[in-house]
Structures are given as structure tokens and as C-alpha cells.
Amino acid sequence: MRRVLTPAHATFSAANRTITFATTVPASIGHILRVVNLTRATVYFDPTAESGLGYLSSATYASPVLTLGVNTDGHANSDVLFIEYDDGLGATDVNLSGPVTVSNEVEIKNDSGSPIPVTGPLTNAELRAAAVPTEPLGIPGVARQLAAGASSANTALTSTCRRISMRAVGADIRYAIGSSSQTASATSHLIGIGERLDVAVPATPNIAVIRGGTTNGTLELTELL
């Protein structure tokens, strides 16, 4: 099974071009999958890379020492290394009955891509909160053709509907969605002519539409149940 080695289990010597493994020692060079110096953005070892690269053929392994086939002059022993290895075991289920300790090699990011500092174990609730939600695909229900004219027109959708797919036909259309009767205006959400949007809706959903310009149009709407 592919795993990432923690820094405490490997000592890098830039002068000697060696990586000495401790505690967790790969069984053979075939179990070392990739070594990358993250500090220098340099690949030290990668058997899956394009053939003919020097670091593939000249790297040697005499357990527990991997001697690299790359020039590490000017690199530092403190450089951060990313090391992947095969532990020779198959995948197993992970029991999340207790907190999960996050090591220094794991980085969690927020929606904008900025790292979130982690200083301790994550509980199951925190892991669920950090998960990226996936909106399930719904079963097509009622098909509606909503006329968008000069005045707002509201339609109550099926109460069990939680997602809709809609397409603007003939004109730009403004729309408003809520759990009770709605009124669309010139500042409501816009769906452009020919555009399709899939959105989630609240319980007891209502949608109001009005034309986005001076031309009447139709909002083709499919309820997804």
C-alpha cells in the first residue's frame, strides 16, 4: 500500500547524497516509490518517470541507505523531503471511532485554497465538517415551463423537491427562490439565454420569474426528486 514517510523516519545527507531510513525501512529499492525535495522543487527518485533520466538508473539502495543519483550540491540536510513508499500491505478499512492525529505532512485547505493550521487531533465531527459536500443527482420529476414576462410570476414547486435544473429559453430571465411565495425583480438572480443551471432549493420551494430585458422568455425547469 502506498504511504508517505514522516520526516522523523529518514535522515538526509546532502553532502553524501544519501537518505538513511530509521524505524520504517523499505524492504527494497522497489518499495521506494518517489523521493522529492520540496524545498528545492527537485525530484530525487521516481521510477515511473520518463526513462533515461539519471536519477532512475544510478540510485542504489543498501538497506537502510538510499544513495541518490542526482547532484545535491548546495542542498541542505534540513530540506523537506517528500518520500512515498510501498509497505507491502493491502488496503484496510480505517476505524474512525476515535480522534485522528494529523501529522506535519498533511495540509488542510479552506475553500479559497489557503492552508488551515492544524495543531492537534481532529475529531470525527471536525473531519465531517472539513469534507467537501457532494450534491447528489436527483430523479427527474415534474417538468415545468415558466413564462417570464414584464411582471413577476411565482410558482410553487413540489414540496419534496430539493434540487432543480433550469434553462432560459428565448430571453435572459431573472429569478428568485425561497420557501414561500417569491417576487422576482430587476436585481434578482440572472440566468442568461441558453444557460442551464442546477441548484438546490429549500423545503416547500417557490420560484418567481421575470424577463431580464424587454423580451419575454420561458424558463424550462425540471424538478429533481
Summary of the structure (lengths in Angstrom):
residues: 225
radius of gyration: 28.5
end to end distance: 39.8
largest distance: 79.7
contacts: 592
relative contact order: 0.15
helix: 8%
strand: 40%
